[in-house]
Amino acid sequence: MNEDQLMKNKLKKILPDEASQILMIETLLGMSGVLCEYIMETSIKKDNFKYLPVNVQYACANITANLIAFISDGELGKVDLSNFGDEIGEQTQESIYRKMKWIIEEVHKYLQENEKI
């Protein structure tokens, strides 16, 4: 059995139904979003963002783009979170969206500056 199938089998045991799978996705994206926000705020305050490896910068942008899609009303993010636990308020959703958009803008700006060098 290949490694992909082993992982799928483990996930099916841990997350047997769709509700638990969605909850896990929410949790992972939320935790990743908080981590990205911390990395961005800390590195920009210390003025060392440009020294972060490009793959870390890319990971921050990718994670935040996925989180924005997940909480947005766009086609990629059509998920009614109220069906899967506590409802996320509109203000909280807007705050998360603004923070994640800021991260993407900052990463994009630094990547463009980095390409010029």
C-alpha positions in Angstrom: 0.0 0.0 0.0 1.4 3.4 -0.9 1.9 6.3 1.5 -1.0 8.3 0.0 -3.4 5.4 0.7 -2.1 4.9 4.2 -2.7 8.6 4.9 -6.2 8.5 3.5 -7.0 5.5 5.7 -5.7 7.3 8.8 -7.7 10.4 8.0 -10.9 8.3 7.5 -10.4 6.8 11.0 -9.8 10.2 12.6 -12.4 12.1 10.6 -15.2 9.7 9.7 -17.8 12.1 8.6 -18.0 15.3 6.5 -18.8 17.6 9.5 -15.6 16.5 11.3 -13.6 16.9 8.1 -14.9 20.5 7.6 -14.1 21.2 11.3 -10.5 20.0 10.8 -10.1 22.2 7.7 -11.4 25.2 9.5 -9.1 24.5 12.4 -6.0 24.0 10.3 -6.7 27.1 8.2 -7.4 29.2 11.2 -4.3 28.1 13.0 -2.2 28.6 9.9 -3.7 32.0 9.4 -2.8 33.1 12.9 0.7 31.8 12.4 1.1 33.7 9.1 -0.2 36.9 10.8 2.4 36.4 13.6 5.2 35.8 11.1 4.2 38.9 9.0 3.8 41.3 11.9 6.9 40.2 13.7 9.1 40.2 10.6 7.9 43.6 9.4 8.3 45.1 12.8 11.8 43.9 13.0 12.4 44.9 9.3 13.6 41.4 8.4 10.8 40.1 6.2 13.0 40.3 3.1 15.4 37.8 4.8 12.7 35.2 5.2 13.1 32.3 2.8 11.0 32.7 -0.3 9.1 29.5 0.4 8.0 30.9 3.8 6.8 34.1 2.1 5.0 32.0 -0.5 3.5 29.7 2.2 2.1 32.8 4.0 0.5 34.1 0.8 -0.9 30.7 -0.1 -2.3 29.9 3.3 -3.9 33.3 3.5 -5.4 33.1 0.0 -7.0 29.8 0.9 -8.4 31.2 4.2 -9.8 34.2 2.3 -11.4 31.9 -0.2 -12.8 29.8 2.6 -14.5 32.7 4.4 -15.5 34.8 1.4 -18.6 34.8 -0.7 -16.6 34.1 -3.8 -17.2 30.9 -5.8 -14.1 29.2 -4.3 -15.2 30.0 -0.8 -18.9 29.1 -0.8 -19.0 27.5 2.7 -21.7 28.2 5.2 -19.7 28.0 8.4 -22.8 28.3 10.6 -23.6 24.7 9.8 -20.3 23.5 11.3 -20.2 24.8 14.9 -20.2 28.3 16.2 -21.2 30.9 13.7 -18.5 33.4 12.7 -19.8 36.9 13.0 -19.7 39.4 10.1 -17.2 41.7 11.9 -14.9 38.8 12.7 -15.0 37.5 9.1 -14.3 41.1 7.9 -11.4 41.4 10.3 -9.9 38.1 9.2 -10.3 39.0 5.6 -8.6 42.4 6.0 -5.6 40.8 7.9 -5.2 38.0 5.3 -5.5 40.5 2.4 -2.8 42.6 4.1 -0.5 39.6 4.3 -0.9 38.8 0.6 -0.3 42.5 -0.3 2.9 42.6 1.8 4.2 39.3 0.4 3.5 40.4 -3.1 5.2 43.8 -2.5 8.4 42.1 -1.1 8.5 39.5 -3.8 8.4 42.2 -6.5 11.1 44.2 -4.7 13.2 41.0 -4.4 12.9 40.3 -8.1 14.3 43.7 -8.9 17.5 42.9 -7.0 
